[in-house]
Amino acid sequence: MVQRTVTIYTDDLTGTEGEDIATHAFSVDGVNYEIDLGPDNYQKLLDVLGPFMGAGRKVNGGGARRIVKRAQSGGTDAAKVREWAQSQGIEVNSRGRIPADLMEKYQAAH
């Protein structure tokens, strides 16, 4: 039997699916956010934040424009992680990025 895993990347704003969706991180008032966006919506984010980033100061060499590589998951199937988390009584969103601590727990259990 052949098994094939398909990963579908989805823009968190529009629900649009595509290979060019990437995770972007930003921070406001000490709260870190990550959002999966296609190129057009990422440009909209940069257009809105641009004047503030230009007037602001970078802290710790990081910044609001950091791109999180999808390879962090190590190729782990997100659907399987979500299924496992739910079976363990762990709340997890049905779409979007899986938190790193949850990925670590999943990988430790497998």
Contacts in CASP RR format, 6 or more apart in sequence:
PFRMAT RR
TARGET T0000
AUTHOR 0000-0000-0000
METHOD contacts of the structure
MODEL  1
MVQRTVTIYTDDLTGTEGEDIATHAFSVDGVNYEIDLGPDNYQKLLDVLG
PFMGAGRKVNGGGARRIVKRAQSGGTDAAKVREWAQSQGIEVNSRGRIPA
DLMEKYQAAH
5 77 0 8 1.000
7 77 0 8 1.000
7 78 0 8 1.000
8 17 0 8 1.000
8 18 0 8 1.000
9 17 0 8 1.000
9 18 0 8 1.000
9 19 0 8 1.000
9 20 0 8 1.000
9 21 0 8 1.000
9 22 0 8 1.000
9 36 0 8 1.000
9 70 0 8 1.000
10 16 0 8 1.000
10 17 0 8 1.000
10 18 0 8 1.000
10 21 0 8 1.000
10 36 0 8 1.000
10 95 0 8 1.000
10 96 0 8 1.000
11 17 0 8 1.000
11 18 0 8 1.000
11 21 0 8 1.000
11 36 0 8 1.000
11 37 0 8 1.000
11 38 0 8 1.000
11 41 0 8 1.000
12 35 0 8 1.000
12 36 0 8 1.000
12 37 0 8 1.000
12 95 0 8 1.000
12 96 0 8 1.000
13 35 0 8 1.000
13 37 0 8 1.000
13 41 0 8 1.000
14 41 0 8 1.000
16 38 0 8 1.000
18 38 0 8 1.000
20 38 0 8 1.000
20 39 0 8 1.000
21 36 0 8 1.000
21 37 0 8 1.000
21 38 0 8 1.000
22 36 0 8 1.000
22 37 0 8 1.000
22 38 0 8 1.000
22 42 0 8 1.000
22 67 0 8 1.000
22 68 0 8 1.000
22 70 0 8 1.000
23 34 0 8 1.000
23 35 0 8 1.000
23 36 0 8 1.000
23 67 0 8 1.000
23 68 0 8 1.000
23 70 0 8 1.000
23 97 0 8 1.000
24 34 0 8 1.000
24 35 0 8 1.000
24 36 0 8 1.000
24 37 0 8 1.000
24 42 0 8 1.000
24 45 0 8 1.000
24 65 0 8 1.000
24 66 0 8 1.000
24 67 0 8 1.000
24 68 0 8 1.000
25 32 0 8 1.000
25 33 0 8 1.000
25 34 0 8 1.000
25 63 0 8 1.000
25 64 0 8 1.000
25 66 0 8 1.000
25 67 0 8 1.000
25 68 0 8 1.000
26 32 0 8 1.000
26 33 0 8 1.000
26 35 0 8 1.000
26 45 0 8 1.000
26 49 0 8 1.000
26 63 0 8 1.000
26 64 0 8 1.000
26 65 0 8 1.000
27 33 0 8 1.000
27 63 0 8 1.000
27 64 0 8 1.000
34 68 0 8 1.000
34 97 0 8 1.000
35 45 0 8 1.000
36 96 0 8 1.000
36 97 0 8 1.000
37 45 0 8 1.000
46 65 0 8 1.000
49 64 0 8 1.000
53 64 0 8 1.000
53 65 0 8 1.000
68 97 0 8 1.000
72 100 0 8 1.000
72 103 0 8 1.000
73 98 0 8 1.000
73 103 0 8 1.000
76 103 0 8 1.000
76 106 0 8 1.000
76 107 0 8 1.000
78 96 0 8 1.000
78 98 0 8 1.000
80 106 0 8 1.000
81 92 0 8 1.000
81 98 0 8 1.000
81 102 0 8 1.000
81 103 0 8 1.000
81 106 0 8 1.000
82 92 0 8 1.000
82 94 0 8 1.000
82 98 0 8 1.000
84 106 0 8 1.000
84 109 0 8 1.000
84 110 0 8 1.000
85 91 0 8 1.000
85 92 0 8 1.000
85 102 0 8 1.000
85 105 0 8 1.000
85 106 0 8 1.000
86 92 0 8 1.000
90 102 0 8 1.000
90 105 0 8 1.000
92 98 0 8 1.000
92 102 0 8 1.000
END
